[in-house]
Amino acid sequence: MGRMHVDHLTFAVGSAGLKAESDRLGALLGERFRDGGFHPRFGTRNHILPLSDGRYLEVVEVLEHPAAEKAPFGQAVRARSEMGGGWLGWVVSVDDLHPYEERLEREAAQGSRHFPDGRLLEWQQIGVKGLIADPQLPYFIKWESEPSVLPSALEGDIHLDRIEIAGTRSRVEDWLGIEIGDELDGVRIKFSSEYGQPGILSATFITPNGKVKI
């Protein structure tokens, strides 16, 4: 399967909107989010906060845009936002999406976004429908752009320490195709099965100002 990298976490905005939600989370973490731009194929836009270890945090908002009605990612963001916002999911980057395309029997979707300065970031992704059906599951991404424009090129000094997930380890391991033990790619993963709705319960970050749990 190749290397699996816990790439980023996605937080869907609530009624406050993208700027207010980014400001709120940024204040908790002691860092400012930056404008990540618009996703034309998904009908969404985001603000991002680079973390250490080549990861980042994404706050995302769905737009009144035709793509948002069709694209699974746009649908997922809208549904989570309409529930009041919160953690939408986690994303694993891989070197090769073909094993997942074969297993899920569909092709990966092309993704892109333009930075505010006009540069283009491109990738492929698959598994968002799995996330919609069972929000404990991550989706998979393969970056196609030069390393210099990837969000992870902006190294931050906030460390993603732990993700707590409502769900079961075996279900996520089946989906990933590997055993993950207590951690994956240096991130501790804790599963709690006593919650009804599966999905991310919290993420814990180590910041220059101490530990922060969101």
TIRO-2110 file (N, C-alpha, C; in Angstrom, 1 decimal):
// TIRO-2110
0.8, -1.2, 0.0, N, 1, A
0.0, 0.0, 0.0, CA, 1, A
0.9, 1.3, 0.0, C, 1, A
2.1, 1.1, 0.3, N, 2, A
3.0, 2.3, 0.4, CA, 2, A
2.8, 3.1, 1.7, C, 2, A
3.5, 4.2, 1.8, N, 3, A
3.4, 5.0, 3.0, CA, 3, A
2.1, 5.7, 3.1, C, 3, A
1.6, 5.7, 4.4, N, 4, A
0.3, 6.5, 4.7, CA, 4, A
0.7, 7.6, 5.6, C, 4, A
0.3, 8.8, 5.2, N, 5, A
0.6, 10.0, 6.0, CA, 5, A
-0.7, 10.7, 6.4, C, 5, A
-0.8, 10.9, 7.7, N, 6, A
-2.0, 11.7, 8.2, CA, 6, A
-1.8, 13.1, 7.8, C, 6, A
-2.5, 13.5, 6.8, N, 7, A
-2.2, 14.7, 6.0, CA, 7, A
-2.9, 15.9, 6.6, C, 7, A
-4.2, 15.9, 6.8, N, 8, A
-4.9, 17.0, 7.4, CA, 8, A
-6.2, 16.6, 8.0, C, 8, A
-6.7, 17.5, 8.9, N, 9, A
-8.0, 17.4, 9.5, CA, 9, A
-8.9, 18.5, 8.9, C, 9, A
-10.2, 18.2, 8.7, N, 10, A
-11.1, 19.1, 8.2, CA, 10, A
-12.2, 19.5, 9.2, C, 10, A
-12.4, 20.8, 9.4, N, 11, A
-13.5, 21.3, 10.3, CA, 11, A
-14.5, 22.1, 9.5, C, 11, A
-15.7, 21.7, 9.5, N, 12, A
-16.8, 22.4, 8.8, CA, 12, A
-17.3, 23.6, 9.6, C, 12, A
-17.5, 24.7, 8.9, N, 13, A
-18.0, 25.9, 9.7, CA, 13, A
-19.5, 25.7, 10.1, C, 13, A
-19.8, 26.4, 11.1, N, 14, A
-21.2, 26.5, 11.5, CA, 14, A
-21.8, 27.8, 11.0, C, 14, A
-22.8, 28.2, 11.7, N, 15, A
-23.6, 29.4, 11.2, CA, 15, A
-22.7, 30.7, 11.3, C, 15, A
-21.6, 30.7, 12.0, N, 16, A
-20.8, 31.9, 12.2, CA, 16, A
-20.1, 32.2, 10.9, C, 16, A
-19.8, 31.2, 10.0, N, 17, A
-19.1, 31.5, 8.8, CA, 17, A
-17.6, 31.2, 8.9, C, 17, A
-17.0, 31.3, 7.7, N, 18, A
-15.6, 30.9, 7.6, CA, 18, A
-14.6, 31.8, 8.4, C, 18, A
-14.8, 33.1, 8.3, N, 19, A
-13.8, 34.0, 9.0, CA, 19, A
-13.9, 33.8, 10.5, C, 19, A
-15.2, 33.9, 11.0, N, 20, A
-15.4, 33.8, 12.4, CA, 20, A
-14.9, 32.4, 13.0, C, 20, A
-15.2, 31.4, 12.3, N, 21, A
-14.8, 30.0, 12.7, CA, 21, A
-13.3, 29.9, 12.7, C, 21, A
-12.6, 30.4, 11.7, N, 22, A
-11.2, 30.4, 11.6, CA, 22, A
-10.6, 31.2, 12.7, C, 22, A
-11.1, 32.4, 13.0, N, 23, A
-10.6, 33.3, 14.0, CA, 23, A
-10.8, 32.6, 15.4, C, 23, A
-11.9, 31.9, 15.6, N, 24, A
-12.1, 31.2, 16.9, CA, 24, A
-11.1, 30.1, 17.1, C, 24, A
-10.9, 29.3, 16.1, N, 25, A
-10.0, 28.1, 16.3, CA, 25, A
-8.6, 28.7, 16.3, C, 25, A
-8.3, 29.7, 15.5, N, 26, A
-6.9, 30.3, 15.6, CA, 26, A
-6.6, 30.8, 17.0, C, 26, A
-7.6, 31.5, 17.6, N, 27, A
-7.4, 32.0, 18.9, CA, 27, A
-7.1, 30.9, 19.9, C, 27, A
-7.8, 29.8, 19.8, N, 28, A
-7.6, 28.6, 20.7, CA, 28, A
-6.1, 28.1, 20.5, C, 28, A
-5.7, 28.0, 19.3, N, 29, A
-4.4, 27.4, 19.0, CA, 29, A
-3.2, 28.4, 19.0, C, 29, A
-3.6, 29.7, 19.1, N, 30, A
-2.5, 30.7, 19.2, CA, 30, A
-1.8, 31.0, 17.9, C, 30, A
-2.5, 30.8, 16.8, N, 31, A
-2.0, 31.0, 15.4, CA, 31, A
-3.1, 31.5, 14.5, C, 31, A
-2.7, 32.3, 13.5, N, 32, A
-3.7, 32.8, 12.5, CA, 32, A
-3.9, 31.8, 11.3, C, 32, A
-5.1, 31.5, 10.9, N, 33, A
-5.3, 30.8, 9.7, CA, 33, A
-5.1, 31.7, 8.5, C, 33, A
-4.7, 31.1, 7.4, N, 34, A
-4.6, 31.9, 6.2, CA, 34, A
-5.6, 31.5, 5.1, C, 34, A
-5.9, 32.4, 4.2, N, 35, A
-6.9, 32.1, 3.1, CA, 35, A
-6.3, 31.0, 2.2, C, 35, A
-7.0, 29.9, 2.1, N, 36, A
-6.5, 28.8, 1.2, CA, 36, A
-7.1, 28.8, -0.1, C, 36, A
-8.2, 29.6, -0.3, N, 37, A
-8.8, 29.7, -1.7, CA, 37, A
-10.0, 28.9, -1.9, C, 37, A
-10.4, 28.8, -3.2, N, 38, A
-11.7, 28.3, -3.6, CA, 38, A
-11.5, 27.0, -4.3, C, 38, A
-12.4, 26.0, -4.1, N, 39, A
-12.3, 24.7, -4.7, CA, 39, A
-13.4, 24.6, -5.8, C, 39, A
-13.1, 24.9, -7.1, N, 40, A
-14.1, 25.1, -8.1, CA, 40, A
-14.9, 23.8, -8.4, C, 40, A
-14.2, 22.6, -8.2, N, 41, A
-14.9, 21.3, -8.5, CA, 41, A
-15.8, 20.9, -7.4, C, 41, A
-15.6, 21.5, -6.2, N, 42, A
-16.4, 21.0, -5.0, CA, 42, A
-17.4, 22.1, -4.5, C, 42, A
-17.2, 23.3, -5.0, N, 43, A
-18.1, 24.4, -4.5, CA, 43, A
-17.9, 24.8, -3.0, C, 43, A
-16.6, 24.7, -2.7, N, 44, A
-16.2, 25.0, -1.3, CA, 44, A
-15.0, 26.0, -1.3, C, 44, A
-14.7, 26.6, -0.1, N, 45, A
-13.5, 27.4, 0.1, CA, 45, A
-13.0, 27.1, 1.5, C, 45, A
-11.7, 27.4, 1.7, N, 46, A
-11.1, 27.0, 3.0, CA, 46, A
-10.1, 28.1, 3.5, C, 46, A
-9.9, 28.0, 4.8, N, 47, A
-8.8, 28.6, 5.4, CA, 47, A
-7.9, 27.5, 6.0, C, 47, A
-6.6, 27.7, 6.0, N, 48, A
-5.7, 26.6, 6.4, CA, 48, A
-4.7, 27.1, 7.5, C, 48, A
-4.3, 26.2, 8.3, N, 49, A
-3.3, 26.5, 9.4, CA, 49, A
-2.3, 25.4, 9.3, C, 49, A
-1.0, 25.7, 8.8, N, 50, A
0.0, 24.7, 8.7, CA, 50, A
0.4, 24.2, 10.1, C, 50, A
0.6, 22.9, 10.2, N, 51, A
1.1, 22.2, 11.5, CA, 51, A
2.5, 21.7, 11.2, C, 51, A
3.1, 21.1, 12.3, N, 52, A
4.4, 20.5, 12.1, CA, 52, A
4.2, 19.1, 11.4, C, 52, A
5.3, 18.5, 11.0, N, 53, A
5.3, 17.1, 10.4, CA, 53, A
4.5, 17.1, 9.1, C, 53, A
4.5, 18.2, 8.3, N, 54, A
3.9, 18.1, 7.0, CA, 54, A
2.4, 17.9, 7.1, C, 54, A
1.7, 18.4, 8.1, N, 55, A
0.2, 18.3, 8.2, CA, 55, A
-0.3, 19.7, 8.2, C, 55, A
-1.7, 19.8, 8.1, N, 56, A
-2.3, 21.1, 8.3, CA, 56, A
-3.8, 20.9, 8.7, C, 56, A
-4.4, 22.0, 9.2, N, 57, A
-5.7, 22.0, 9.6, CA, 57, A
-6.5, 22.9, 8.6, C, 57, A
-7.7, 22.4, 8.2, N, 58, A
-8.5, 23.1, 7.2, CA, 58, A
-9.9, 23.4, 7.8, C, 58, A
-10.3, 24.7, 7.7, N, 59, A
-11.6, 25.1, 8.0, CA, 59, A
-12.3, 25.3, 6.7, C, 59, A
-13.5, 24.7, 6.5, N, 60, A
-14.1, 24.7, 5.1, CA, 60, A
-15.5, 25.1, 5.2, C, 60, A
-15.9, 25.9, 4.1, N, 61, A
-17.3, 26.4, 4.0, CA, 61, A
-17.8, 26.0, 2.6, C, 61, A
-19.1, 25.6, 2.6, N, 62, A
-19.7, 25.3, 1.3, CA, 62, A
-20.3, 26.6, 0.8, C, 62, A
-20.3, 26.8, -0.6, N, 63, A
-20.8, 28.0, -1.2, CA, 63, A
-22.1, 27.7, -2.0, C, 63, A
-22.8, 28.7, -2.3, N, 64, A
-24.0, 28.5, -3.2, CA, 64, A
-23.4, 28.4, -4.6, C, 64, A
-23.1, 27.2, -5.0, N, 65, A
-22.4, 27.0, -6.2, CA, 65, A
-22.9, 25.6, -6.8, C, 65, A
-23.1, 25.5, -8.1, N, 66, A
-23.6, 24.3, -8.7, CA, 66, A
-22.8, 23.1, -8.3, C, 66, A
-21.4, 23.2, -8.2, N, 67, A
-20.6, 22.1, -8.0, CA, 67, A
-20.9, 21.5, -6.6, C, 67, A
-21.3, 22.3, -5.6, N, 68, A
-21.5, 21.9, -4.3, CA, 68, A
-22.7, 20.9, -4.2, C, 68, A
-23.6, 21.0, -5.1, N, 69, A
-24.8, 20.1, -5.2, CA, 69, A
-24.4, 18.7, -5.7, C, 69, A
-23.4, 18.6, -6.6, N, 70, A
-23.0, 17.4, -7.2, CA, 70, A
-21.8, 16.7, -6.5, C, 70, A
-20.9, 17.4, -6.1, N, 71, A
-19.6, 16.8, -5.5, CA, 71, A
-19.9, 16.3, -4.1, C, 71, A
-19.4, 15.0, -3.9, N, 72, A
-19.6, 14.4, -2.6, CA, 72, A
-19.0, 15.3, -1.5, C, 72, A
-17.8, 15.9, -1.8, N, 73, A
-17.2, 16.8, -0.7, CA, 73, A
-18.1, 18.0, -0.4, C, 73, A
-18.6, 18.6, -1.4, N, 74, A
-19.5, 19.7, -1.1, CA, 74, A
-20.7, 19.3, -0.3, C, 74, A
-21.3, 18.1, -0.7, N, 75, A
-22.5, 17.6, 0.1, CA, 75, A
-22.1, 17.3, 1.5, C, 75, A
-20.9, 16.8, 1.7, N, 76, A
-20.5, 16.4, 3.1, CA, 76, A
-20.3, 17.7, 3.9, C, 76, A
-19.7, 18.7, 3.4, N, 77, A
-19.5, 20.0, 4.1, CA, 77, A
-20.8, 20.6, 4.4, C, 77, A
-21.8, 20.6, 3.5, N, 78, A
-23.1, 21.2, 3.7, CA, 78, A
-23.8, 20.5, 4.8, C, 78, A
-23.8, 19.2, 4.8, N, 79, A
-24.5, 18.4, 5.8, CA, 79, A
-23.9, 18.7, 7.2, C, 79, A
-22.6, 18.7, 7.3, N, 80, A
-22.0, 18.9, 8.7, CA, 80, A
-22.3, 20.4, 9.1, C, 80, A
-22.2, 21.3, 8.2, N, 81, A
-22.5, 22.7, 8.6, CA, 81, A
-23.9, 22.9, 9.0, C, 81, A
-24.8, 22.2, 8.4, N, 82, A
-26.3, 22.3, 8.7, CA, 82, A
-26.5, 21.7, 10.1, C, 82, A
-25.7, 20.8, 10.5, N, 83, A
-25.8, 20.2, 11.9, CA, 83, A
-25.1, 21.1, 12.9, C, 83, A
-24.6, 22.3, 12.5, N, 84, A
-24.0, 23.2, 13.4, CA, 84, A
-22.5, 23.3, 13.3, C, 84, A
-21.9, 22.6, 12.4, N, 85, A
-20.5, 22.6, 12.1, CA, 85, A
-19.8, 21.7, 13.1, C, 85, A
-18.5, 21.6, 12.9, N, 86, A
-17.6, 20.7, 13.7, CA, 86, A
-16.7, 19.9, 12.9, C, 86, A
-16.0, 18.9, 13.5, N, 87, A
-15.1, 18.1, 12.8, CA, 87, A
-15.8, 17.3, 11.7, C, 87, A
-15.3, 17.4, 10.5, N, 88, A
-15.9, 16.7, 9.3, CA, 88, A
-15.1, 15.4, 9.1, C, 88, A
-13.8, 15.4, 9.2, N, 89, A
-13.1, 14.2, 8.9, CA, 89, A
-11.6, 14.4, 8.9, C, 89, A
-10.9, 13.2, 8.7, N, 90, A
-9.5, 13.2, 8.6, CA, 90, A
-9.1, 12.7, 7.2, C, 90, A
-7.9, 13.1, 6.8, N, 91, A
-7.5, 12.8, 5.4, CA, 91, A
-6.1, 12.1, 5.5, C, 91, A
-5.9, 11.1, 4.7, N, 92, A
-4.7, 10.3, 4.7, CA, 92, A
-4.1, 10.5, 3.2, C, 92, A
-2.9, 10.9, 3.1, N, 93, A
-2.3, 11.0, 1.8, CA, 93, A
-1.4, 9.8, 1.5, C, 93, A
-1.5, 9.3, 0.3, N, 94, A
-0.8, 8.1, -0.2, CA, 94, A
-0.1, 8.4, -1.5, C, 94, A
0.9, 7.5, -1.8, N, 95, A
1.6, 7.7, -3.1, CA, 95, A
0.8, 7.1, -4.3, C, 95, A
-0.1, 6.2, -4.1, N, 96, A
-0.8, 5.5, -5.2, CA, 96, A
-2.2, 5.3, -4.8, C, 96, A
-3.2, 5.8, -5.6, N, 97, A
-4.6, 5.6, -5.3, CA, 97, A
-5.2, 4.4, -6.0, C, 97, A
-4.4, 3.8, -6.8, N, 98, A
-5.0, 2.7, -7.6, CA, 98, A
-5.6, 1.5, -6.7, C, 98, A
-4.9, 1.1, -5.6, N, 99, A
-5.5, 0.1, -4.8, CA, 99, A
-6.9, 0.5, -4.3, C, 99, A
-7.0, 1.7, -4.0, N, 100, A
-8.3, 2.2, -3.4, CA, 100, A
-9.4, 2.3, -4.5, C, 100, A
-8.9, 2.7, -5.7, N, 101, A
-9.9, 2.8, -6.8, CA, 101, A
-10.4, 1.4, -7.2, C, 101, A
-9.5, 0.4, -7.1, N, 102, A
-9.9, -1.0, -7.4, CA, 102, A
-10.8, -1.5, -6.3, C, 102, A
-10.5, -1.2, -5.0, N, 103, A
-11.3, -1.7, -3.9, CA, 103, A
-12.7, -1.0, -3.9, C, 103, A
-12.7, 0.3, -4.2, N, 104, A
-14.0, 1.0, -4.1, CA, 104, A
-14.7, 1.0, -5.5, C, 104, A
-14.1, 0.4, -6.5, N, 105, A
-14.7, 0.3, -7.8, CA, 105, A
-15.1, 1.6, -8.4, C, 105, A
-14.3, 2.6, -8.3, N, 106, A
-14.6, 3.9, -8.9, CA, 106, A
-13.3, 4.6, -9.0, C, 106, A
-13.3, 5.6, -9.9, N, 107, A
-12.1, 6.4, -10.1, CA, 107, A
-12.0, 7.6, -9.1, C, 107, A
-10.8, 8.0, -8.8, N, 108, A
-10.6, 9.1, -7.9, CA, 108, A
-11.1, 10.4, -8.6, C, 108, A
-11.5, 11.3, -7.8, N, 109, A
-12.0, 12.6, -8.3, CA, 109, A
-10.8, 13.6, -8.3, C, 109, A
-10.8, 14.4, -9.4, N, 110, A
-9.7, 15.5, -9.5, CA, 110, A
-10.1, 16.6, -8.6, C, 110, A
-9.2, 17.1, -7.8, N, 111, A
-9.4, 18.3, -7.0, CA, 111, A
-8.4, 19.4, -7.3, C, 111, A
-8.8, 20.7, -7.1, N, 112, A
-7.9, 21.8, -7.3, CA, 112, A
-8.4, 23.0, -6.5, C, 112, A
-7.4, 23.8, -6.2, N, 113, A
-7.9, 25.2, -5.7, CA, 113, A
-6.8, 26.2, -6.1, C, 113, A
-7.3, 27.4, -6.3, N, 114, A
-6.4, 28.5, -6.6, CA, 114, A
-6.1, 29.3, -5.3, C, 114, A
-4.8, 29.5, -5.1, N, 115, A
-4.5, 30.4, -4.0, CA, 115, A
-4.9, 31.8, -4.3, C, 115, A
-5.1, 32.6, -3.3, N, 116, A
-5.4, 34.0, -3.5, CA, 116, A
-4.4, 34.7, -4.5, C, 116, A
-3.1, 34.2, -4.5, N, 117, A
-2.1, 34.8, -5.4, CA, 117, A
-2.1, 34.2, -6.8, C, 117, A
-3.1, 33.3, -7.1, N, 118, A
-3.2, 32.8, -8.4, CA, 118, A
-2.6, 31.4, -8.7, C, 118, A
-1.7, 31.0, -7.8, N, 119, A
-1.1, 29.7, -8.0, CA, 119, A
-2.1, 28.6, -7.9, C, 119, A
-1.9, 27.5, -8.5, N, 120, A
-2.8, 26.4, -8.6, CA, 120, A
-2.3, 25.2, -7.8, C, 120, A
-3.1, 24.6, -7.0, N, 121, A
-2.8, 23.4, -6.2, CA, 121, A
-3.7, 22.3, -6.8, C, 121, A
-3.1, 21.1, -7.1, N, 122, A
-3.9, 20.0, -7.7, CA, 122, A
-3.7, 18.7, -7.0, C, 122, A
-4.7, 17.9, -6.9, N, 123, A
-4.6, 16.6, -6.3, CA, 123, A
-5.7, 15.7, -6.8, C, 123, A
-5.7, 14.4, -6.4, N, 124, A
-6.8, 13.5, -6.6, CA, 124, A
-7.2, 12.9, -5.3, C, 124, A
-8.5, 12.6, -5.2, N, 125, A
-9.0, 12.1, -3.9, CA, 125, A
-10.1, 11.0, -4.1, C, 125, A
-10.2, 10.2, -3.2, N, 126, A
-11.2, 9.1, -3.2, CA, 126, A
-11.6, 8.7, -1.8, C, 126, A
-12.9, 8.3, -1.6, N, 127, A
-13.3, 7.9, -0.3, CA, 127, A
-14.3, 8.8, 0.4, C, 127, A
-14.6, 10.0, -0.2, N, 128, A
-15.5, 10.9, 0.5, CA, 128, A
-16.9, 10.3, 0.7, C, 128, A
-17.3, 9.5, -0.2, N, 129, A
-18.6, 8.8, 0.0, CA, 129, A
-18.6, 7.9, 1.2, C, 129, A
-17.4, 7.2, 1.4, N, 130, A
-17.2, 6.4, 2.6, CA, 130, A
-17.3, 7.2, 3.9, C, 130, A
-16.7, 8.4, 3.8, N, 131, A
-16.8, 9.3, 5.0, CA, 131, A
-18.2, 9.8, 5.3, C, 131, A
-19.0, 10.0, 4.2, N, 132, A
-20.4, 10.5, 4.3, CA, 132, A
-21.2, 9.4, 5.0, C, 132, A
-21.0, 8.1, 4.5, N, 133, A
-21.7, 7.0, 5.1, CA, 133, A
-21.3, 6.6, 6.5, C, 133, A
-20.0, 6.8, 6.8, N, 134, A
-19.5, 6.4, 8.1, CA, 134, A
-18.3, 7.4, 8.5, C, 134, A
-18.7, 8.5, 9.2, N, 135, A
-17.7, 9.6, 9.4, CA, 135, A
-16.5, 9.3, 10.2, C, 135, A
-16.4, 8.1, 10.7, N, 136, A
-15.1, 7.7, 11.3, CA, 136, A
-14.0, 7.4, 10.3, C, 136, A
-14.4, 7.2, 9.0, N, 137, A
-13.4, 6.8, 8.0, CA, 137, A
-12.8, 8.0, 7.4, C, 137, A
-11.4, 7.9, 7.2, N, 138, A
-10.8, 9.0, 6.5, CA, 138, A
-11.0, 8.8, 5.0, C, 138, A
-10.7, 9.9, 4.2, N, 139, A
-10.6, 9.7, 2.8, CA, 139, A
-9.2, 9.8, 2.4, C, 139, A
-8.9, 9.4, 1.1, N, 140, A
-7.5, 9.3, 0.6, CA, 140, A
-7.2, 10.4, -0.4, C, 140, A
-6.0, 10.9, -0.4, N, 141, A
-5.6, 12.0, -1.3, CA, 141, A
-4.2, 11.7, -1.8, C, 141, A
-4.0, 12.1, -3.1, N, 142, A
-2.7, 12.0, -3.7, CA, 142, A
-2.4, 13.4, -4.3, C, 142, A
-1.4, 14.0, -3.7, N, 143, A
-1.0, 15.3, -4.2, CA, 143, A
-0.3, 15.2, -5.6, C, 143, A
-0.6, 16.2, -6.5, N, 144, A
0.0, 16.2, -7.8, CA, 144, A
0.9, 17.4, -8.1, C, 144, A
0.8, 18.4, -7.2, N, 145, A
1.5, 19.6, -7.5, CA, 145, A
2.9, 19.5, -6.9, C, 145, A
3.8, 20.5, -7.3, N, 146, A
5.1, 20.6, -6.8, CA, 146, A
5.1, 20.7, -5.3, C, 146, A
6.1, 20.1, -4.6, N, 147, A
6.1, 20.2, -3.1, CA, 147, A
6.1, 21.6, -2.6, C, 147, A
6.6, 22.6, -3.4, N, 148, A
6.7, 23.9, -2.9, CA, 148, A
5.3, 24.6, -2.7, C, 148, A
4.3, 24.1, -3.4, N, 149, A
3.0, 24.8, -3.3, CA, 149, A
2.0, 24.0, -2.4, C, 149, A
2.5, 22.8, -1.9, N, 150, A
1.6, 22.0, -1.0, CA, 150, A
1.4, 22.7, 0.3, C, 150, A
0.2, 22.6, 0.9, N, 151, A
0.0, 23.2, 2.2, CA, 151, A
1.1, 22.8, 3.3, C, 151, A
1.6, 21.6, 3.1, N, 152, A
2.6, 21.1, 4.1, CA, 152, A
3.9, 21.8, 4.0, C, 152, A
4.1, 22.5, 2.8, N, 153, A
5.4, 23.2, 2.7, CA, 153, A
5.5, 24.3, 3.7, C, 153, A
4.4, 24.8, 4.2, N, 154, A
4.4, 25.9, 5.2, CA, 154, A
4.4, 25.2, 6.6, C, 154, A
5.6, 24.9, 7.0, N, 155, A
5.8, 24.2, 8.3, CA, 155, A
5.4, 25.1, 9.5, C, 155, A
4.5, 24.6, 10.3, N, 156, A
4.1, 25.3, 11.5, CA, 156, A
4.7, 24.7, 12.7, C, 156, A
4.5, 25.3, 13.9, N, 157, A
5.1, 24.8, 15.1, CA, 157, A
4.0, 24.2, 16.1, C, 157, A
2.8, 23.9, 15.5, N, 158, A
1.8, 23.2, 16.3, CA, 158, A
1.8, 21.8, 15.9, C, 158, A
1.8, 20.9, 16.9, N, 159, A
1.9, 19.5, 16.6, CA, 159, A
0.5, 18.8, 16.8, C, 159, A
0.1, 18.0, 15.9, N, 160, A
-1.1, 17.2, 16.1, CA, 160, A
-0.8, 16.0, 16.9, C, 160, A
-1.2, 15.9, 18.1, N, 161, A
-0.8, 14.9, 19.0, CA, 161, A
-1.8, 13.7, 19.0, C, 161, A
-3.1, 13.9, 18.9, N, 162, A
-4.0, 12.8, 19.1, CA, 162, A
-5.4, 13.2, 18.4, C, 162, A
-6.0, 12.1, 17.8, N, 163, A
-7.3, 12.2, 17.3, CA, 163, A
-8.2, 11.2, 18.1, C, 163, A
-9.3, 11.7, 18.6, N, 164, A
-10.2, 10.7, 19.3, CA, 164, A
-11.4, 10.5, 18.4, C, 164, A
-11.7, 9.3, 18.1, N, 165, A
-12.7, 9.0, 17.1, CA, 165, A
-13.8, 8.1, 17.7, C, 165, A
-15.1, 8.5, 17.5, N, 166, A
-16.2, 7.6, 17.8, CA, 166, A
-16.3, 6.5, 16.8, C, 166, A
-16.0, 5.3, 17.1, N, 167, A
-16.0, 4.2, 16.1, CA, 167, A
-15.2, 3.1, 16.6, C, 167, A
-14.8, 2.2, 15.7, N, 168, A
-14.1, 1.0, 16.1, CA, 168, A
-12.8, 0.9, 15.2, C, 168, A
-11.7, 0.5, 15.9, N, 169, A
-10.4, 0.4, 15.3, CA, 169, A
-10.5, -0.6, 14.1, C, 169, A
-11.2, -1.7, 14.3, N, 170, A
-11.2, -2.7, 13.2, CA, 170, A
-11.8, -2.2, 11.9, C, 170, A
-12.9, -1.4, 12.1, N, 171, A
-13.6, -0.8, 10.9, CA, 171, A
-12.6, 0.1, 10.1, C, 171, A
-11.9, 0.9, 10.8, N, 172, A
-11.0, 1.9, 10.2, CA, 172, A
-9.8, 1.1, 9.6, C, 172, A
-9.3, 0.1, 10.3, N, 173, A
-8.2, -0.7, 9.7, CA, 173, A
-8.6, -1.5, 8.4, C, 173, A
-9.8, -2.0, 8.4, N, 174, A
-10.3, -2.6, 7.2, CA, 174, A
-10.4, -1.6, 6.0, C, 174, A
-10.8, -0.4, 6.3, N, 175, A
-10.9, 0.6, 5.3, CA, 175, A
-9.5, 1.0, 4.8, C, 175, A
-8.5, 1.2, 5.7, N, 176, A
-7.2, 1.6, 5.4, CA, 176, A
-6.4, 0.5, 4.7, C, 176, A
-6.8, -0.8, 5.1, N, 177, A
-6.0, -1.9, 4.6, CA, 177, A
-4.7, -2.2, 5.3, C, 177, A
-4.6, -1.6, 6.5, N, 178, A
-3.4, -1.8, 7.4, CA, 178, A
-3.9, -1.9, 8.8, C, 178, A
-3.0, -2.5, 9.7, N, 179, A
-3.3, -2.3, 11.1, CA, 179, A
-2.6, -1.0, 11.6, C, 179, A
-3.3, -0.3, 12.5, N, 180, A
-2.8, 1.0, 13.0, CA, 180, A
-2.3, 1.0, 14.4, C, 180, A
-2.6, 0.0, 15.2, N, 181, A
-2.1, 0.1, 16.6, CA, 181, A
-2.6, 1.3, 17.3, C, 181, A
-1.8, 1.8, 18.2, N, 182, A
-2.2, 3.0, 19.0, CA, 182, A
-2.0, 4.3, 18.2, C, 182, A
-1.2, 4.2, 17.1, N, 183, A
-0.9, 5.5, 16.4, CA, 183, A
-0.7, 5.2, 14.9, C, 183, A
-0.9, 6.2, 14.1, N, 184, A
-0.7, 6.1, 12.7, CA, 184, A
0.2, 7.3, 12.3, C, 184, A
1.3, 7.0, 11.7, N, 185, A
2.2, 8.1, 11.2, CA, 185, A
2.5, 9.1, 12.3, C, 185, A
2.7, 8.6, 13.5, N, 186, A
3.1, 9.5, 14.6, CA, 186, A
2.0, 10.3, 15.3, C, 186, A
0.7, 10.0, 14.9, N, 187, A
-0.5, 10.6, 15.5, CA, 187, A
-1.2, 9.5, 16.3, C, 187, A
-1.4, 9.8, 17.6, N, 188, A
-2.1, 8.8, 18.4, CA, 188, A
-3.6, 8.8, 18.0, C, 188, A
-4.1, 7.6, 17.9, N, 189, A
-5.5, 7.5, 17.5, CA, 189, A
-6.2, 6.7, 18.6, C, 189, A
-7.2, 7.3, 19.2, N, 190, A
-8.0, 6.7, 20.2, CA, 190, A
-9.4, 6.5, 19.7, C, 190, A
-9.9, 5.3, 19.9, N, 191, A
-11.3, 4.9, 19.5, CA, 191, A
-12.2, 4.8, 20.8, C, 191, A
-13.4, 5.4, 20.7, N, 192, A
-14.4, 5.3, 21.7, CA, 192, A
-15.6, 4.8, 21.1, C, 192, A
-16.1, 3.6, 21.6, N, 193, A
-17.3, 3.0, 21.0, CA, 193, A
-18.6, 3.3, 21.7, C, 193, A
-18.6, 4.1, 22.8, N, 194, A
-19.8, 4.4, 23.5, CA, 194, A
-20.7, 5.5, 22.9, C, 194, A
-20.2, 6.1, 21.8, N, 195, A
-21.0, 7.2, 21.2, CA, 195, A
-21.8, 6.6, 20.1, C, 195, A
-23.0, 7.2, 19.9, N, 196, A
-23.9, 6.7, 18.9, CA, 196, A
-23.4, 7.0, 17.5, C, 196, A
-23.1, 8.3, 17.2, N, 197, A
-22.8, 8.8, 15.9, CA, 197, A
-21.3, 8.7, 15.7, C, 197, A
-20.8, 7.9, 14.7, N, 198, A
-19.4, 7.8, 14.4, CA, 198, A
-18.8, 9.1, 13.9, C, 198, A
-17.5, 9.3, 14.1, N, 199, A
-16.8, 10.5, 13.6, CA, 199, A
-15.8, 11.0, 14.6, C, 199, A
-15.1, 12.1, 14.2, N, 200, A
-14.1, 12.6, 15.1, CA, 200, A
-14.7, 13.3, 16.3, C, 200, A
-14.3, 12.9, 17.5, N, 201, A
-14.8, 13.6, 18.7, CA, 201, A
-14.0, 14.8, 19.1, C, 201, A
-12.7, 14.6, 18.9, N, 202, A
-11.8, 15.7, 19.3, CA, 202, A
-10.4, 15.5, 18.7, C, 202, A
-9.7, 16.6, 18.6, N, 203, A
-8.3, 16.5, 18.2, CA, 203, A
-7.5, 17.3, 19.2, C, 203, A
-6.4, 16.8, 19.6, N, 204, A
-5.5, 17.4, 20.6, CA, 204, A
-4.2, 17.9, 20.0, C, 204, A
-3.9, 19.1, 20.2, N, 205, A
-2.7, 19.7, 19.6, CA, 205, A
-1.7, 20.2, 20.7, C, 205, A
-0.4, 20.1, 20.4, N, 206, A
0.6, 20.6, 21.3, CA, 206, A
1.1, 21.9, 20.7, C, 206, A
0.8, 23.0, 21.4, N, 207, A
1.1, 24.3, 20.8, CA, 207, A
2.2, 25.0, 21.7, C, 207, A
2.9, 26.0, 21.2, N, 208, A
3.8, 26.7, 22.1, CA, 208, A
3.2, 27.2, 23.4, C, 208, A
1.9, 27.3, 23.5, N, 209, A
1.2, 27.7, 24.7, CA, 209, A
0.7, 26.6, 25.5, C, 209, A
1.0, 25.3, 25.1, N, 210, A
0.5, 24.2, 25.9, CA, 210, A
-0.4, 23.3, 25.0, C, 210, A
-1.1, 22.3, 25.7, N, 211, A
-2.0, 21.4, 25.0, CA, 211, A
-3.3, 22.1, 24.8, C, 211, A
-3.9, 21.9, 23.6, N, 212, A
-5.2, 22.4, 23.3, CA, 212, A
-6.1, 21.3, 22.7, C, 212, A
-7.2, 21.1, 23.2, N, 213, A
-8.1, 20.0, 22.7, CA, 213, A
-9.4, 20.7, 22.1, C, 213, A
-9.7, 20.4, 20.9, N, 214, A
-10.8, 21.0, 20.2, CA, 214, A
-11.8, 19.9, 19.8, C, 214, A
END
